[in-house]
Amino acid sequence: ADLTPQDFRWGQGPARQGGEKRMKPSSSAPSAPFQSQFDKAKVVVDSRKSVYAKNLPFRATEGEIVAFFKPSGGTIVDVRRRRDPGSGNWKGFALVQFETAEQMEAACKLDGSQLQGRPISVNPAQVHTGPGDGQRAQREANPIADCWFCLSNPNAALNLVASVASECYLALDKGPINSPFHLLAVPIDHLSCTLDLKDSTFAELERYMGAVASCFASQGLDLVMFERYLKLKGREGGNHCHWNLVGVAKDQNVGPKLKEALSEGSGFAFREMKTKLNREDLREIVGDMEYVLVTLPDGSSLVHPIMRGERVPFNLVREALAKSMGCPERADWKQCRQTDDQEANAVAKFKAIFGQFDLM
């Protein structure tokens, strides 16, 4: 279920909105095809050797970015940067990969140095979350006493946990839209969002998603997934990353209905990613802003970066999904709560079905 402040055992604190202002389109965007100085075909992307550079001037060239990092003494093997599809300007973010992880760490010492009069934020790409990325991510990885998603919390609803792997776990939702086929996929470490996860954690999360998709398919169901990232600055440790995984009937055509409901009927602008979920693409769209991310049964995703001061209803995706599934009355998780016996039966039923697909 989407979560409301401290309303139930998977609860989180009150939402806080944040983000950055958008760059206005520029009429000076380059029109000629870009030719990189790096041989992209030979580059093996490795986030462990890459830095995430933020606040880059959109007029900064690849050569100027390389020159910016020259004082670190490392050898750059690739600069990954994209253009805004509307204006044609370069994005204000880039992933810069070095030959070694040690060179990457040395490059991070340039954090705060200026390029064209702008202070550039430089942090390890693997743990990027926003201002103070590396240190904050390391701090948040520790269990938080009052976080209901941390398994070490004695008050967590462990009776709903269905599977625990090395770095992630699955639990049934407290107020399911479709019991027992409404799950939460959660990293064990207390990390804020998908962009904050270690590569190994994200890989395991993807394995869980694939396993659940196969399990649901065996039951004649498609998989819809969504994540809402809120920084929750008023709470110790902030948000604990979690994904809702919901099984929907294949014959209900839920994917197109949900896409239309969010893209055209919600009043919020969602951008579509037509390929498999890619964190680099997601980072290019949202930067260090909060966001809403929905993955449809066909593998495409819808993303809405939450701008500074923008108020997005916490129940936005769940309400749209419930309506698309033909059960609008299940938009409110409070109307979907189960008794202890019902929860136990739901967990047992799901475990029996999921057993052959489980990671462990």
C-alpha atoms as one frame of an Amber mdcrd trajectory, in Angstrom:
protein
   0.000   0.000   0.000   0.984   3.586  -0.365   1.944   4.755   3.090   0.527
   7.445   5.316   2.394   8.935   8.285   2.653   6.338  11.069  -0.764   4.893
  10.257   0.364   1.268  10.284   3.323  -0.960  10.935   4.912  -0.369   7.563
   4.334   3.383   8.167   6.653   6.253   7.372   6.799   9.861   8.523   5.218
  12.930   6.954   6.146  13.752   3.381   8.567  16.524   2.614   8.845  17.932
  -0.854  12.103  18.908  -2.499  13.954  19.178  -5.756  15.576  21.545  -8.151
  14.259  24.105 -10.559  14.226  23.122 -14.192  16.678  24.723 -16.605  14.907
  26.877 -19.138  15.331  25.709 -22.732  18.050  27.473 -24.657  17.931  28.495
 -28.280  21.681  27.938 -28.514  21.526  24.149 -28.337  23.999  22.526 -30.710
  22.459  21.042 -33.819  25.396  19.085 -35.244  25.739  15.384 -34.338  27.985
  14.935 -31.321  31.214  12.968 -31.786  32.713  11.736 -28.517  36.466  11.458
 -28.088  35.894   8.073 -26.434  35.266   4.768 -28.196  31.933   3.917 -26.608
  31.869   0.436 -28.120  34.956  -0.553 -26.144  33.887   0.923 -22.807  32.654
  -1.509 -20.163  30.451   0.627 -17.929  31.512   0.277 -14.294  29.858   2.493
 -11.680  32.549   1.524  -9.158  35.024   3.516 -11.233  32.657   6.382 -12.068
  31.795   9.693 -10.468  28.455  11.442 -10.724  29.043  15.102 -11.618  26.121
  17.451 -11.011  25.397  21.132 -11.754  27.347  21.076 -15.009  26.784  24.081
 -17.313  24.749  22.903 -20.296  27.235  24.669 -22.575  30.191  22.740 -21.131
  31.758  20.480 -23.764  33.052  16.979 -23.232  36.587  18.327 -23.543  35.928
  20.918 -20.852  34.591  18.247 -18.516  37.716  16.157 -19.106  39.870  19.221
 -18.424  37.950  19.883 -15.197  39.014  16.475 -13.855  42.627  16.716 -15.067
  43.964  17.980 -11.683  42.903  14.678 -10.087  45.599  12.902 -12.100  43.310
  10.097 -13.275  42.691   8.809 -16.784  39.124   9.219 -18.002  37.821   6.395
 -20.187  34.278   7.664 -20.760  31.917  10.588 -20.189  28.239   9.635 -20.278
  25.953  12.617 -20.760  22.632  13.192 -22.495  20.679  16.003 -24.063  17.296
  17.302 -22.984  14.849  16.056 -25.654  12.922  19.323 -25.599  15.641  21.971
 -25.737  18.516  19.928 -27.147  20.788  21.259 -24.398  23.160  18.988 -22.553
  21.813  17.748 -19.226  23.365  19.170 -16.056  24.497  15.693 -14.985  27.216
  13.349 -16.213  28.809  10.038 -15.291  32.578  10.208 -15.682  34.406   6.869
 -15.626  38.083   6.420 -14.755  40.526   3.553 -15.288  40.490   2.538 -11.620
  38.386   2.941  -8.498  41.339   4.695  -6.859  41.333   7.321  -9.609  37.588
   7.750  -9.102  38.132   8.392  -5.390  40.825  10.962  -6.172  38.456  12.724
  -8.577  35.868  13.077  -5.802  38.262  15.476  -4.056  37.322  17.996  -6.759
  33.833  18.202  -5.255  32.891  21.885  -5.079  35.451  23.027  -7.650  34.156
  25.396 -10.311  33.563  24.987 -14.028  32.507  28.104 -15.930  31.815  29.798
 -12.608  29.564  27.031 -11.277  30.421  24.776  -8.302  30.367  21.161  -9.466
  29.149  18.391  -7.181  31.327  15.279  -7.566  30.440  12.041  -5.767  30.852
   8.287  -6.330  28.271   7.168  -8.891  27.549   3.921  -7.072  26.052   5.596
  -4.013  24.638   8.803  -5.562  21.592  10.250  -3.843  22.059  14.009  -3.866
  23.893  16.543  -1.677  26.383  14.720   0.538  25.735  11.534  -1.416  28.435
   9.156  -0.290  28.456  10.049   3.395  24.667  10.153   3.660  24.224   6.822
   1.896  26.771   5.164   4.167  25.059   6.587   7.251  21.587   5.580   6.106
  22.654   1.999   5.412  22.662   1.427   9.170  19.416   0.158  10.750  17.114
   2.893  12.059  15.408   2.139  15.360  11.924   3.390  14.439  11.890   2.424
  10.741   9.180  -0.121  10.047  11.017  -1.465   7.001  14.201  -2.301   8.937
  14.041  -5.984   9.882  15.973  -5.220  13.076  13.030  -3.166  14.364  11.307
  -5.367  16.979   7.955  -3.792  16.060   8.208  -4.577  12.336   5.486  -6.856
  10.949   7.789  -9.816  10.406   4.769 -12.096  10.031   4.272 -10.581   6.575
   7.807 -11.346   5.363   7.693 -14.035   2.679  11.317 -14.253   1.511  14.690
 -12.919   2.643  17.759 -12.983   0.384  21.246 -11.561   0.914  20.427  -7.868
   0.439  16.658  -7.607  -0.117  13.440  -9.149   1.126   9.812  -9.599   0.073
   6.820  -8.974   2.309   3.097  -8.994   1.712   1.488  -5.569   1.827  -0.427
  -4.591   4.950  -3.451  -3.372   2.993  -3.284  -5.316  -0.285  -5.138  -4.360
  -3.428  -5.038  -7.977  -4.572  -4.244 -10.465  -1.796  -1.911 -12.354  -1.749
  -0.460 -10.814  -4.909   0.466  -7.382  -3.562   4.034  -7.386  -2.284   6.710
  -5.013  -1.075  10.275  -5.516  -2.335  12.638  -3.867   0.139  16.435  -3.566
   0.491  17.573  -4.796   3.906  19.918  -1.832   4.371  18.234   1.460   5.204
  18.758   3.297   1.907  16.504   6.013   0.554  15.666   5.093  -3.040  16.551
   2.979  -6.051  19.296   5.412  -7.095  20.886   5.004  -3.663  21.297   1.230
  -3.823  24.608  -0.524  -4.277  24.954  -2.283  -7.618  24.728  -5.686  -5.924
  21.574  -4.664  -4.030  19.911  -3.343  -7.174  20.856  -6.540  -9.017  19.214
  -8.642  -6.309  16.168  -6.367  -6.310  15.863  -6.925 -10.066  16.153 -10.689
  -9.511  13.277 -10.522  -7.045  11.235  -8.509  -9.535  11.908 -11.103 -12.220
  11.022 -13.961  -9.887   7.769 -12.291  -8.868   6.916 -11.590 -12.524   7.394
 -15.295 -13.327   5.357 -16.305 -10.291   2.519 -13.966 -11.216   2.595 -15.163
 -14.837   2.042 -18.719 -13.597  -1.168 -17.433 -12.014  -2.370 -15.576 -15.120
  -1.248 -12.213 -13.771   0.840  -9.347 -15.105   3.123  -7.315 -12.847   2.779
  -3.594 -12.113   5.442  -2.018  -9.895   5.812   1.424  -8.376   8.124   3.367
  -6.101   7.552   6.757  -4.528  10.709   8.367  -3.195  10.312  11.008  -0.501
  13.290  12.318   1.437  11.308  12.543   4.697  13.821  14.960   6.157  11.883
  15.218   9.414  12.566  11.572  10.279  15.780   9.983  11.449  17.341   8.218
   8.492  14.700   9.519   6.087  12.887   7.225   3.673  13.542   3.471   3.427
  13.390   2.426  -0.230  10.561   0.047  -1.099   8.700  -1.049  -4.225   5.061
  -2.103  -4.497   4.657  -5.194  -6.711   1.039  -5.855  -7.675  -0.400  -8.715
  -9.710  -3.078  -7.667 -12.219  -5.235  -9.882 -14.422  -3.794 -10.249 -17.922
  -7.208  -9.901 -19.563  -7.991  -6.560 -17.878  -5.594  -4.536 -20.046  -4.413
  -2.707 -16.923  -1.149  -1.385 -18.388  -2.648   0.960 -21.018  -5.409   2.023
 -18.613  -2.920   2.917 -15.894  -0.666   4.728 -18.349  -3.603   6.833 -19.551
  -4.782   7.512 -15.999  -1.365   8.774 -14.910  -0.213  10.498 -18.100  -3.487
  12.178 -19.038  -5.857  12.008 -16.097  -3.678  12.693 -13.071  -2.787  16.306
 -13.791   0.916  15.490 -13.440   3.467  15.200 -16.235   4.943  11.704 -16.479
   7.867  10.918 -18.766   8.003   7.508 -20.399  11.022   5.202 -20.471  10.242
   2.572 -23.095  13.101   0.225 -22.270  13.863  -1.848 -19.181  14.362   0.147
 -15.981  17.804   1.734 -16.158  19.150   3.696 -13.219  21.298   5.880 -15.445
  18.217   6.927 -17.423  16.277   7.489 -14.210  19.056   9.635 -12.774  19.135
  11.750 -15.938  15.428  12.471 -15.515  15.158  13.086 -11.769  18.650  14.208
 -10.714  18.468  14.429  -6.924  14.740  15.230  -6.828  12.060  13.132  -5.226
  10.018  11.142  -7.737   7.201   8.761  -8.576   8.200   5.769 -10.720   5.813
   3.212 -12.218   6.766   0.141 -14.267   4.048  -1.301 -16.509   3.552  -4.938
 -17.592   5.194  -4.298 -20.984   8.437  -3.262 -19.241   8.113   0.458 -19.923
   8.198   2.937 -17.046   6.562   6.259 -16.220   8.489   8.815 -14.170   7.391
  12.040 -12.531  10.112  14.131 -10.838   8.566  15.964  -7.883   9.530  19.604
  -8.194  10.261  21.920  -5.291   7.003  22.859  -3.586   4.929  20.475  -5.720
   2.344  18.435  -3.851   1.659  14.995  -5.259  -1.102  12.974  -3.543   0.497
  10.139  -1.628  -2.149   7.739  -2.910  -1.822   8.839  -6.557  -0.517   5.601
  -8.073  -2.478   3.227  -5.872  -5.732   5.043  -6.618  -5.074   5.039 -10.373
  -4.072   1.366 -10.265  -7.120   0.289  -8.278  -9.414   2.072 -10.744  -7.565
   0.502 -13.687  -8.072  -2.922 -12.083 -11.801  -2.288 -11.724 -11.742  -2.114
  -7.923 -11.668   1.608  -7.038 -12.871   0.799  -3.521  -9.431  -0.696  -2.816
  -7.638   2.608  -3.365  -7.601   3.178   0.404  -5.348   0.652   2.136  -7.320
   1.102   5.367 -10.294  -0.547   3.673  -8.083  -3.488   2.717  -6.605  -4.409
   6.096  -6.840  -8.047   7.083  -7.131  -9.910  10.359  -4.112 -11.725  11.770
  -5.539 -15.032  10.535  -6.151 -13.621   7.059  -2.586 -12.299   6.945  -1.187
 -15.669   8.021  -3.253 -17.489   5.389  -2.202 -15.011   2.695   1.493 -15.416
   3.534   1.201 -19.205   3.534  -0.632 -19.177   0.195   1.908 -16.890  -1.445
   4.889 -18.862  -0.119   3.435 -22.068  -1.534   3.043 -20.464  -4.963   6.337
 -18.563  -4.902   8.497 -21.417  -3.611   9.691 -22.618  -7.023  10.613 -19.044
  -8.028  12.230 -17.917  -4.773  15.817 -16.679  -4.878  16.812 -18.659  -1.811
